[in-house]
Each structure stands twice: as structure tokens, then as C-alpha cells.
Amino acid sequence: MTLRVAFLAMVVAALSSAELPGQTSGVALADDDACLACHGEPELLRARVAGAEEAARLHVRAAPLRGSTHGEMRCVECHDDYQGFPHPDAAEPMGCGTSTCHDADPHPEWSESVHALVQDSTGLAAATCTDCHGLHDVESVEALRLEASAAMVELNGRCASCHSEQDHPDDPHAGTTLCSGCHAPHTMEVPGSPESAVAPVRQLETCGACHEEVADSVRHDVHRRALVDAPRERLLAWPAPATDSLAPTCSDCHGAPPMAGPNVALSGEALSGGPRPGLARDEGIDPGAAFRMFMVERCATCHVDDADTYYGTYHGKATRLASGVSASCSDCHSAHAVLPADSARSTLHADNLVGTCGACHEAARPAFVRYDSHPDPMDPERNAALYWSFIFMNTILAGTLLVFGLHTALWWIRIWLDGRSPGPPAERGAPSSGRPDPASPSDSGGAGG
């Protein structure tokens, strides 16, 4: 034991044996220095408790405490059952709800959250006050909301300590947005609840709190209108068991964490919660091209027929080959303001098509935009010329393969039969060249001999 620890032990022993008027034993802890005389010394704690883990739990560092949002408070304002030394053995657990601080303990909003439900149903302590906010290093709300601040990163890391599958550094929100900014800090609901901040009908407001311009466009989008007009009972069954049972929301297209963004390296693999960032970068695919590939696949989960015809065009084939410039769904239909083609504001309206195509094809004219961007060769009503050309060319192809395939098969059968017959080829009836065999005498030569 060092001299410092021995000295502190003597101080503690003196405090333990002293008595003040009105006290039966121990001393009052008048200021935090008296608390930190023990709790600020890890060596002393290790010497007086059962093990290193318990000592670490009791250790308090003065600098983080003074720098926290509770830095002006005294220890006994929270630890009100520990106002004297030695501490009582059966003290009440510390609570955050007091008449002068937080209204109630547990927090009334937290009591209805999914974390409280988990705790009630399993008996596990799921995300209590200190699990999220820390114990002696509690940050202010202002510090937590400061983009890319150390406080924000630390709090998000505490969420990720349980929700590890949602943590990824390539997510565009990583380090810039609090988890609670989307999921609500104390009223977090299960995802399937219509009251959840990330429920389908509430995502526009939740995401729109930051993405205001996008939210203004989506309010009149066909997908948003379909979602709002959906019967209430369909919204309760979410996530939807069938891909076409609900109109897409923000997370249906961009995924849940980790999320896809135009500048995020990701793969086109559509997993249950969204893309898995990083793979596109490892495969050498441009992040922007990978994002476009992924978004086409997301559209295809509902628009199956349209995706099939798109992939049959030059645009679709180039996109599948990781082209970063070929037109994808959003280039023609727009990303967040998808409107019916008969709407005057639609990018596909007849009056707007030249401008839509002209974004890539500068020489686009009215005749150019008559191009069928989703040709279906099996639909004669949509394009009779394409349909009959498809039938004609495929008939020629199939007929050619059939005739010459049959010819080749018969030829190989003849060769096989010839190989099984005894005698020279001439005796087996093999085709003759019409020339005499030099190895055998001619008829005239035999007669003259």
C-alpha cells in the first residue's frame, strides 16, 4: 500500500470515528471534496472493497463531473441517502425524479416506452436514465444536439451498445444525428405501433424535421397519398407482410439504419432493414452508381413489371453494369415528387417530357421523346410493330436452331450407326466418292490379266 493510500485510509478512519452534535455516528459530508476524498481515489477504493470491478463502479472522476450539466450540483442532491459517513448499508437506490429536477421517476414518458415494456416483461434493466445519459458525465441537451459533437457520438454509442446491428460508420446519419432524433428520446415505441415516430404515417414529419425540402415535395406525391388514404387497419400491420400492401415510406426506399444515401458506399443487396454499406467500395463500384442500382431494386420490389421492361432497355442494362450516368427510375419519374403522368406538374407529362429527357439528351426534341422507355415485346396493343418484330425474329431463330440442330443430331446418329457395323465403309453402305479404290484392281485390268 502506498503512503498516499495509507494517509487517506487514516483520514477515512478518523472520519468514521468522529461524531457531530445531533448524530449518533459518522460525520456529515458538507461538500463534494469530502466525497471525492474516497471516491476520487481508485487505489483507496480497491483497498476497501471486494474487487476491482466494484472499485471501478464507485470511482468518480472530478473533471467529467464538474464539466457535466450537473457540475454545479452537490453529490448529496442526488445521493440523498448518503449524506453522512459511514454510509448506511440499506440506502434507497438513487432516482432522477425529484421536486426540484425531473418531474417524476421513472419519467412518465419513459414509463410507456418500449424500453419500459422490455423491463416489465423480462425483468431486465433496459435503457434506464444512466444507461443513456451516463452517471457522472451527463451532457446538456444543447451539447447532445450539436452536430458531430463528442456528446452526440458518445450517446449514439450507448444506443449501439445494445442495438449493434444498426451501427455503421458509413450511414449518412452517423455522427450527425442523434438516434433519439428519429426514434424520440423518451417515448420510443415499438416499430409496429402507429404512434411510433417511425411508423409509416409519421415518417414524413420525423424525417421532414431535417429534410424539409424533400418533405414538402413528398406531401403531394402519389406514394404519400396512397399511404394516407390506406385504411387504418392496414397501417397497424406494419412492417407489411406483402410488398404491395402499403405505399412506400422513407425507410422503404432508403432502408432503416444503416441507410442508403447518394454519396454512401453500399451494395445493391436489399436486406430486411436496408442496404449494407461498404461492399460497393470493396468491389470497386462507384458509390453513386451503387446507390442508383440499389434504388432501382427498391422500386422493383413493388413495380415488378416496370422493372422487367426497364432492364430490357439500354438504360436498364447500363445501370446493371454499374453505370453512374444512365437514367434510373428517379431521373425520369423524380425521386420525391412522383405524380401521375396526366398531372401538369409531372415530369412525365407530355408538355414536360422534352425537358425531362433533355436533362441528359441535350438535343431532345418532341420526336425524340416518343421513344418507349418501357417497351414490352409481348404486348401487341402497346406497340404492334415491336410485338410482330419480336415474334418474327424469334421464329427465325427458333426455326434455324431446330432445323440445323435436327440435322446435326441425325448426322451424329448416322456416324454412331456406322461405327457399330462390321466391314469396310463401302460394304456398310457408306457414301462413295465415285472414284476407284487404288488398292483394288479395276474390272478391265483383271480381264486383261
Long-range contacts (C-beta under 8 A, 24 or more apart in sequence): 1-47, 2-43, 4-41, 4-43, 5-41, 5-43, 5-44, 5-47, 8-37, 8-38, 8-41, 8-44, 9-44, 9-47, 9-48, 11-37, 12-37, 12-38, 12-44, 12-48, 12-85, 15-85, 16-85, 16-86, 23-84, 25-86, 26-84, 26-85, 26-86, 27-84, 27-85, 28-83, 28-84, 29-75, 29-76, 29-82, 29-83, 29-84, 29-85, 31-74, 32-65, 32-74, 32-75, 34-85, 35-60, 35-75, 36-60, 36-62, 60-136, 61-136, 64-136, 64-137, 65-136, 65-137, 67-137, 68-134, 68-136, 68-137, 68-138, 68-139, 69-138, 69-139, 69-140, 69-143, 70-136, 70-138, 96-129, 107-186, 109-186, 109-187, 110-186, 110-187, 112-187, 113-186, 113-187, 113-188, 113-189, 114-188, 114-189, 114-190, 115-188, 117-190, 126-162, 127-162, 131-158, 132-158, 132-159, 134-158, 144-178, 145-178, 147-176, 147-177, 148-175, 148-176, 152-176, 152-178, 155-179, 155-180, 165-273, 166-256, 166-257, 166-258, 166-273, 167-257, 168-257, 168-258, 168-277, 168-278, 170-258, 170-264, 170-265, 170-266, 170-277, 170-278, 171-257, 171-258, 171-259, 171-264, 171-277, 172-259, 172-261, 172-263, 172-264, 173-257, 173-259, 177-210, 181-209, 181-210, 182-206, 182-207, 191-238, 191-239, 192-236, 192-237, 192-238, 192-239, 194-232, 194-235, 194-236, 194-238, 198-251, 198-256, 199-235, 199-238, 200-227, 200-235, 200-238, 200-246, 200-249, 201-227, 201-228, 201-235, 203-249, 203-250, 203-251, 204-249, 204-250, 207-250, 214-336, 217-334, 217-336, 217-337, 218-336, 218-337, 220-337, 220-339, 221-336, 221-337, 221-338, 221-339, 222-247, 222-338, 222-339, 222-340, 223-247, 223-248, 223-249, 223-338, 243-301, 243-302, 244-302, 248-298, 248-302, 252-298, 253-295, 253-298, 253-299, 260-291, 260-294, 260-295, 261-291, 262-287, 262-288, 262-291, 263-287, 263-288, 263-291, 264-291, 265-290, 266-290, 266-291, 266-294, 267-294, 268-293, 268-294, 268-297, 269-294, 270-294, 270-297, 270-298, 270-301, 285-322, 286-322, 286-324, 288-324, 289-322, 289-323, 289-324, 290-322, 292-319, 292-324, 292-328, 293-319, 293-320, 293-322, 295-328, 295-329, 295-330, 296-328, 296-329, 299-329, 305-376, 306-374, 309-374, 309-375, 309-376, 310-373, 310-374, 312-375, 312-377, 313-373, 313-374, 313-375, 315-373, 325-360, 327-360, 331-359, 331-360, 332-356, 332-373
